[in-house]
Amino acid sequence: MNARLPLLLTLTALLAACGQSPTTAPDLGAAPDSAPVTAAGQFEAGEVIVQLRGGLNAQALGALSSLGVQSLETLATVNGAALLRAQITDGQSVTAKVAQLSQSALVRFAEPNWIYQHQATPSDLYYTNGTLWGMAGDASTPANAYGSQAAEAWARGSVGSDGVYVGIIDEGYQFDHPDLKGNAWLNPFDPADGRDNDGNGYVDDTRGWDFANRDNTVYDGGTRGSQDAHGTHVAGTIGGTANDGGVVGVNHNVTMISGKFLGRRGGSTADAIKAVDYFTDLKTRHGLNIVATNNSWGGGGYSQALYEAIVRGAKANILFIAAAGNSGTDNDAAASYPSNYDTTAAAGYDAVIAVAAIDKAGALASFSQYGRTSVDIGAPGVAIMSSVPYNSYSSYNGTSMATPHVAGAAALYASTHPGASAQSIRAAILGSAVPTASLSGKTVTGGRLNVSGF
């Protein structure tokens, strides 16, 4: 998709809405010099994201203090320059503080710590009875021409590989769910012994990391009430195992890693950045074949810091599959993030695939956002049955549900095309889209996902 890249994020109104591990990356140059129109969003009160031009030393700390902010944590280090989550200490509003910091020679850019929400709504309560229509194809049994065509790929023997990894940036997911436990990651680099064996700043990240609660319990559904249903639902669509009597995902075999950043109140820009960088680090330091992250969330405004984290992932050959949003609006006219980011200028290709939702009759879902130049493809997103906590199943609607069909497709392609670049995977998915009347003029491809097309 296309997105203009701003330098200073200047806010004129509060819009209503929907440190641990340094990461080094090539310099992205000066941030762009104009702010785009942003989608509605909320942000953390009393906090800002600040990208310094240098490191966080005593002199920088003193200068920040004189500017009325105090560093809370270092989110990343980019060519020696610190990216911070900072607290406002002088009582100024977030809007005023962003404007003030943006004028300082110490600061490359400053912005709010946006809050994001998942893009789904429950609709009620598998493959053999036709309920799991999103996996069906024209010639499968049962059949549905507007499904993802995954079943036709399975019939050819394309069922995925546990050597392909997908990062789920979302809520956590129930990794011991009967339909998920066979594809849930167990970290070989950091066993549960109370030590940070792999030196990434996260102690005992055996199943991934919970950036929202700052601990390693990525699944809280059984300990903190009814949580992690959305993340568990997403995981089932990507990689629900076959023949377990419940649901099945696009991949029967795949390895899914949790980067939990959505909690009860949603998730912040700061935690999203750490989650994105977590997967980039796993790939670049440990060589895990992470081909994509699934991002079924949105609601914040433009973030230069999050954009640059996505670029770091893009340069590591990780696709960023994103939900287009559930407001039924045109993303060309009013950008929606993160799906409107475009990494082409910084990474040489666009790692972001924005996904709209269609129903079982092929119609663009009434809630789905769209965009002739900003939303890439449609996928099943209405009445999608998948796994939920407590070993159960439920049907949800949303672009959140369409997105994991595409993330799953990326993993399935990678399993049959070893060594394929992220750019090649993207081209295969978009190039095989089936022309669909409801998506003509509403998406870049004008078509819907076709997993059997590659």
C-alpha positions, 0 to 999 in steps of 0.5 A: 500500500501507499503511505506518505512518510511524515517527519514531525507528527503534529497533533491538533486534536485528541481524536476518539478511537477505536527496554529491554532488548536493544535492536540495531538497524541501518540508519533510515536517514532523516524522517520525512518533513510533513505530517499525513492525515491520520486516522482517529486514535487514542494515546497513552496519557502522560507519555511520548515516544522520542527518537534521539539523535544520539545515545542515552547518556548523562548529558542526554538525560539532563537535556530531556529533564530540562525539556520536561520528560523522563525516560521510562525505557529504551525501546530500541537503539538505531545506529547508536541513537536511542528510541525511548518511551518517556514520561511527561513530567511538567504537566504539559499535554501530549500534543504540546509536548510532541510539538515542543520536543520536535523543535529540539536539536536533541530529538529526531522525532517525537510522537504519542504512544498510540493505543491500538485495538484488535479488529474483530467482533464475536458472532456466535457458535467444523470443516466437514459440515461447511462451517469452516467456509474460509478454508474451502475452494471451488472443488473441495468438499464442502465447496465455496468459491469465495473461500481461501482455496486452502483445501485445494492446496491441501489436496495437492499435498501442500499442508505446511512445514514446522520449519516455517514460522509466523509471529502473532503480534496480538493478544496471546494464544492458548498454546496448549489448545488441542488444535494449536499445541502441535504448532506452538513454539517452544524456545530452544534458545532460552529454557525455563531456568530463570536466566536470560540464556539467549541474551535478548533481555527477556528471561525465559521467553519459552513461548514468546513474550507478553509485552503488555504485562512485561512477563513470559506468560503469553497466555493469560486466559486461565489466570486473568479472566477471559483474555486472549480469545482474539489471539487464540482465534487468529492462531487457529486460522493460521495453524490449527492442526488437522484431524483433531476434531475441531478446526483446521488452519491454512497450515496443518504444520507451521510454528507459531510464536506469540508476541503479545502486546494487546491487553485489556485496554488494547496495546501501545505503540511502545509495546508494538515496537518491542514485539516487532523487533522481537521477531526481527531479532529472533530471525537475524540472531537465531536464523528462525525462518520467520516469514511473516507477522500477523497484525490484526489490530489498528486504531492509532495514528501514524507512528514514525517509530513503529514504521521504522520497526516494520522497516527493520523487519522488512529488511530481515525478509519478514512480511507484515500482514495487517488488518485494513480495519472495521470502520467501513471507510476508504483508507485512501481518503483517511489512512488507517495504521498500521495497514497503510504503512508502505516500506518501499522507500526504506526497504526496497519493497513493500513488506505490508499487505493490507487485508479487507474482509469478504463474506461467504457470498464474495461481498465486501463485508459491510464493516471492512475498510477498503482502498484502491491503492492502500488495501491489497487483497480480500480474504474470508472475514465473516462468520469465521470459526476458529479456536478460542480459550478453554479448548473451545471454538467460536465464530468471529467477524472482522478484518482481524479474521481475514488477515490470518488467512493471508499470513497463513498463505505466506507460510504455506507458500514458504513451505513449498518454496524454500528460500523465497524472499518476502518480496517473492512471497508477497508477489505470489499472494497478490499475483494469484488473487481471483478477480472479485466484483466486490473488490474491483476498485476497492483493493489494489488487486481487485481480488480475493485470496487464492491459496491454491493459486501458487 
